[in-house]
Amino acid sequence: MCFALANAQLYYDKHGECRGAYKDSLEYSKLVELAKRFHGSILVKKPVEGVKPRKNLEKFHENKIQRTFYVSRDTLDKENWLEVEKNEIVKICVDEPVVAWETSNEIVKICVDEPVVAWETSLKAIISSDSCLAFQTPTLIGVETLNVYFSDVKISHKINLAVGMKYLDFKNEEVLLGFNKYNKTELYALGYKNNHDPERLVTITGTYLIDKYPVTNCEIIQLMWDNLPSKSTSFTNWNRKRLADEWVTRKRNSSRNGTCDVHDSAACTIMLFQAMKYANTRSTREGLRPYYIFSSSNEFDSRIISKGNYIIGYYNFTDKDEGKDEIQVSIDSTSDGYRLPFYDEWMMFARGGDKKKQAPWSDSATFEEASKYAQLGPEWHYDKSKPVGQLLPNGYGLYDMLGLVEEHVLFEEKNPFSAPRNKPSCVKGANDRTEQEWKPASKSSGPYWKDVNYGYYRGNDNEGLPAGFRLIRNIGNNAKWEERGF
């Protein structure tokens, strides 16, 4: 009975035994009826593609639970966001009876002080008592949703899980944007009057999700599996062939639907177009409208056409369309899906609330102090990087904003730098030095590690620069910026 319907939703009793299946959604009255029949909470499991349903659910031991969240019913009428890691076992407790939860992959446990009527989820889960649910969070970064139903309220309440992401709700948050290494007089004397990003105070109101870490190689492999080459490519360009063949090797050494560790190595060989494709794929996976719209172009020079419209270099993962030089990209202004941060957004996130220093460490910091925040001394070979999240986070709880890999950043409307003029993007946050060059320099040469700061950028002339990236979402497109000056 439990497995008779293809793609059916199954329901389990509090002991983890399958009690039946249904094809469509269960009505609230049916949930209550089932809870009474089986003398306790029920667990409703949504089907997951490629995952075979179980007759009896596997229990999670208490000592496996990695942390516990306590959620008040009073707060469930508002939007709730809980930050969790990939593959994590968590316990969530609600202080009033619940009828159902809905979610989908990390092992989490959800508890309620009084008996629960039902829980609904697609994640690996088990009811551990009348008021508790344990489940495992997803192995890929993103958002998972739990719907909660109470015995005296027929509508659902929702809890959002931000997996590997930070939830930041800014309300008139004052942030410092821009970066000036020289004062205006010095800039003019150096001929850089059009090649600087003046410091300015801005207030921001908006709700953001941002990746805690740069996107990892495993994330690329698992989400973009069908887009990655399976055998050696025939790119005529030697460097593109080398980078593409690296993905062939990574894919060959991976298994589809495999597990991605939290601290996998950061992807650092991604071109701008590839990062945009990944962003759209992540949006589609979560049922969001893709942010980027691609169309063919006959132009041969990448540039900003207008706000939200670009010509960029066409650098795909495979050699299928080799010879196609450029592609037009437009943004869907109605989408709140995943995207690359714009320049000012990246600066805001990188500073993490810092309005005084040039980097998370003090301006007079030593190499050792700076090394607590930034990977200063990577094995910089274009296609290799170190694991994410090994050092201290910034004030917003974000890791590796500086030092580990360069990150693709898009200009929204105007490129403030004269080199490269009017190009759609640059890379921020790191530096392309060798390991030897990163070390404390002699008196005759500059201390290269100090180049890593909020103001560092490298021009991306044709968007063919291999780099890393992280994604953001401005939930509801509600961001409002107001410049305050000084």
N, C-alpha and C positions, 0 to 999 in steps of 0.2 A: 504493500500500500504506500509505503514511504517513497518508493522510487518509481512508481508507475507512470507519473507524468514527466514528460521531457521538460527540462528547465523549470521544474516546479519549485515552489518555496516549501520548505519542510518546517514542521514545528516539533519541538522536543520538550519533555517534562524537565523538572528540576534535577532529575538524576541523569540527564543526558541521553535518555532513550527516545528514539524517534516514535512519535505518536500519530503521524499522518502527513499528508501533503495537500497543497492546494495550488491551483494554476493562477488565479488572480489574487488581488489583495484581500486580506481578511478585514471584515468590518469590525468596528470597535466592540459591538455586542458579542461577536464571535470570540474575540480575545478574552473577554470576561467569562464567557461560557466555558472555554477551554481551561482557564485557570481554576475555575470551580471544579470541573470534572477531574482534573489531575491533582487537585489539592495543593496548589502552589504555583509559583511563577512558571511561565512557559517561555521558550526561546524560539523565535521565528527566524529561520535562516534563509537569506536570499541566495539564489544560485550564483555560482562563480564559474565562468567559462574555464574549462580544463581541470576543474577540481571535482573529484568524485564525491558525492554525498556519503555520509557515514550513518550507519544504523545506530551506533552508540558513540557519543562524543567523548573525546579524550579530555581528562581533567588536567588542570594546571595546579601544581602544588603551591602552597602559600609561600614557600621560600623562593619560588621563581618570580614572584611579583616584585618588580623593580621600583615602583612608586605608587602612591595612592593619591587620587584627587577626591576632594569632598565638594559636592555641588549642592547648593541650597535650591530648593524648589522655587523660592522667591525670585531667584535670578534667571530661571528658565523661560520667563516671559520675554527676556531680552536675548540678544544674540550672544551665544556662548562660544568661546574658543579656548581649547586646551592644547598646549604645545607638547608634542611627544616626539620621540625618536623612531626611526625605522626599526622594525623587528623587536619592539619593546613590549614587555609584559607590565600592564598597568592596572590599577584598581581604582574605579570611580564609584563614589558613594553619593547617593542623593538622600536628602533627609525626609522624604515623604514617599508614600507608595507610588510605584511606577507600573504602567501597563505595558509599555513596549519601548524598546530602543531599536534604532536602525543604524547600521554601520557596515564597513567592509575591510585588514590584513595584519600589524604589530600585536603582541599578546597583551590585552588590557583586561582589568577586572573592574566591574562597575557594581557598586553596592548601594543599598537603600536601607534605612533604619527600620522600616516596616516592610511587610511582605510585598513583593512585586507581582503584578498580574501577568506581564509579558515583556519580553525583550525581542527586538528585531534587528538583525545584522546580517551582513554577508561575510564577516570576519570569522576566523577560527575562534570559537567562543564556547563557554560552558557556564551554566549557572552553578555557583559554588554554595549558595544558600538561598533562602527565600528573598534576600535583599541584595545579593551580590552577583555580578557577572564578571568573568575573566575572559579576556580576548587578546589576541596578538595583532599588533599594528602592521600596516603594509610594509613591504620591503622596498617600495619605491616612494620617493618624495611626493608630497601632494596633500590633498584634503580628503578626509573621510568624514561622513556625517552619521550621527546617531539620532534617531527619533525616539522620543520618550513619551509614553502615554500613561497618565495617572488614572486611578480607579474612579475618580469623581469628575474627570474632565475628558470629553470625547475627542478633543483635538490633540495633535502631537506637539511635543516640545523638542527642539533640536539642539544638539551639541555638536559643534564642529571640532574635528581633530586636525590640527596643523602638523603634519608629519614632516619632520626635518625642516620646519619653517618657523619664522617668528611672526607673531601677530602684533602689529603696532597700530594703535589707535591714537592719532595725533589730534589734539584739540588746542589750537592756537599755540602750537609748539614753536618756540623761537630757535632757529637753526642758523648757523653760519655757512654760507656758500662761498665759492670762489677761493682763490689762492693767489697771493702776490709774493713772489720771492724778492722783488725789488719794489721800491716806492715809485710813484708816477714819474718823478723827475728822472730817476735812473732808467726806467723803462723807455722813456722818450729818447734819452741819450743813447741807449742801446739799439734804438730803432724797433722796439717791440711794442710800440703804442697800440698796435692792432693784434698783438699776440699775447694777451694776458687775460686772466679771468678775475676781474676785480672782486675783492671781498665785499660781502654785503649781508646784512641780517635780514632774514625772511621769516614770516610766520607761516606755518603749514597746518591745515586742518584736513584730515583724510585718514582712511583706514587702509592699511597695507598689509599684505603678506609678502615676505621676502625669504628666500632660501638662506638658512643659517650658514651654509657652506657653499663654496663653488660646486657646480654640478660635477659629479664624478664620472670616471670612465665606465663604471658598471651601470650607472643610470643611463648613459648614452647607449650602451650595448643593449640593455633590456628593453628600453622604450623604442629605440630606433632599429630594432633587429632586422626588420624587412627592408630597411633603407641602406643597411651596411653591406658592402661587398662580401661575398662568400669565398671568392678566389682572387688571386693576384690580378690587379687591374692593368689596363694597357694605356694609362695616361702617358702622353708624350712628354709632359713636363716632369722632370725627374723628381722634384720636391713633392709635387702632388701625388705622384705614384708612391713615393716612400711613405707619406702620411696615410694614404688610403690602404696600403698594404699592412701598416701597423694595425688598422682596424680589422683587417682580415685575420691577423694573428690573434688579436684580443677576442674576436668572435669565436674563432676556432677553439680557444681555450676556455670558453664559457658555455653554459647550458641555457637554453631558452627557459624563461620564467625562473631563472636562478635567483638566489638571494643576494642582495646588495648590502654590504657592510656599511655602517654609518661612516667609518673612517677609511673608505676606499680612497685611492689616489685621484687627485683632481684632474679632470680633462683639461688638456692644454693645447690641443691641436685642432680646435674647432674654428672654422671660418664664420664670418658674420651670418651668411645665408643659412649655414647649417644650424647655428644657434636659433635662428628664427623658426626653422622647420621643427626643431625640437620643442620650442615653446608652443607652436600650434598643436603638435601631437599631444603634449601634456594637457592642453586645454580640451582637446577632443576626448581624451580618455576620461575626463571628469564631466563631460557633458556641457562644457563651456564653449561659447562661440570663439573660434580662433581670432587672434588679434591681428595677424598679418595676412594680407591679401597679395598673392603673387600673380603677375601677368608678364607676358613676353615683352621684350624691348629690343629696338634696333639701334639703341644708342651705344656708344663705346666709351663713355666717360662717366664714372660714378659721381653722383652729386645729390644735393638736397634740391628737389624740385620746388616744393612748398611744404608747409607744415603738414607732417604726416605722410609725405610722398617722397620716395627716394628712387634713385637708380643705384644699384649696388652690383658688385662683382658676383657672377654666378659660379659659386664653388660648392658643388654637390658632393655627396659622399662617394658616388660611383662615377665611372667614366662614360655612362650611357649618353650624356649630352655634351661630351667634350667638344669644345669649339664654340659653345654658346658663351659669349663673354659677359653680358650684363643681363639683369632682370629688374623689373620695376616692382617696388614694394609699396603698398599703401596700408595704412592702419584702419581698422574698423573702430571708429570712435565710440561705438555703442558697446563694444566688448569690454568686459572686465576680466578677460582671460589672462593667461601667462604671457609675459613679454620681458624684453630686456629693459633695464632701468634707463631712463634718460639721464643726461649728464648731471643735471642738478640733483636728481634723485639719488644717483650713485654717490655724489659728494655728501649729501645729507646722511645716507646710511653709513658711509665710511667713517664720517666723523662721530657718529654714535652719540650726539649731544655735546661733543667737544667744541667749544667756541674760542679756545685760546691757543692751542698748540698746533704745530705743523704736522704732527703725527700722534698716535696714541701715547707714545713715550714723550718725555719732555724734550724741548728743543735742544737741550745740552746733554741729552742722554748718551750713555756709552753703548758700544756695540752689544755688550751683554744684556743691557736693559732692553734695548730694542728687540733683541732676539726672543724675548718673552712673548712678543706679539706677532712678529713677522718672521717667516722662513727666510733668513738671510744666509744664503749659502746653498741654494738648491742645486741638484744635478741638472743643470740647464742644458738639455740636449734637444730642445724643440718638442720631443715626443715623450718626455718623462717628467713626472712630478712626484711630489711627496704626498702622504695622506692628509686629508683635511681635518680640521678641528683638533690639532695637537697642541696648540698654544692658547694664550688667553684671549677671550672675546673682547669686543669693544663695549661701549656703554649701552648699546642696544642688544647685546647678546649675540652679535654676529662675528663669525670667525673668518680669519684669512682675508680680510679686506685689503690688506697690504702684504706684499712680499712673496706669497706662494705662487700665484700665476697672474698674468695680466688678464683683465676682464673686459670683454666687449661692452661698450657703452654707446648708446645711440644719441645723436643730437635731435631734439624735438623739432626745431625750426631754424636755428642758426648755429653755425660753428663759430665759436669765438676766436679761433686761432687762425693766423694767417698761413700757417703750414700744418697740415694741408688745407688749402682754402676750400670752403664749401663742401667738404667731404662729409658723408652721413654719419661717420662713427670714428671713435678712437679707442685705444685700450688704456685702462687705468689700473693703478694699484700695485704694480710690480716693476721689475727692471730686468732688462735682458743682459745681465752680467754673467760671466762665468763664475764658478765656485771660487776660484782664486781671487778674482776681482772683488768679490763680495767681502772678503776679509778686511780687517782694519788696514787702511792704507798707510804707506810711508809718508814722511813729511813732504816729499816732493810731488806726490800724487794725491788726488782728492779722495776723501773717504766715501767711496761709491755707495755704501749702504745708506748714507744720509739722503741719497736721491729718492729713496722710498718715502713718500709723504703724500698728503692729500692732493697736492698739486701735480704730482707726476702724471704725465700722459705721453703716449706715443701715437703718432699719426698712423692712420690705417688707409693708405693711399688708394688701394683698390679693393679693400675689404677681403684681401687674400692673406691677411696676417693670421697665423695660427695662434690662438690664445684660449683662455678659459672664459667662464661666464657664470652668472647666477641670474635667476629669474625673480620677477616680482609680480604681484597683482594689486592694483588699486581697486579694492572691492567697491562696486557700485559707481566707479568713476567719480568719486566724491571729493577728490583732492582740490583744495583751494589754496593758492599761494598769494601772499601779500608782502611786497618788498618794503622794508622799514628803513634801510640805510643804516647809518651809524649815529 
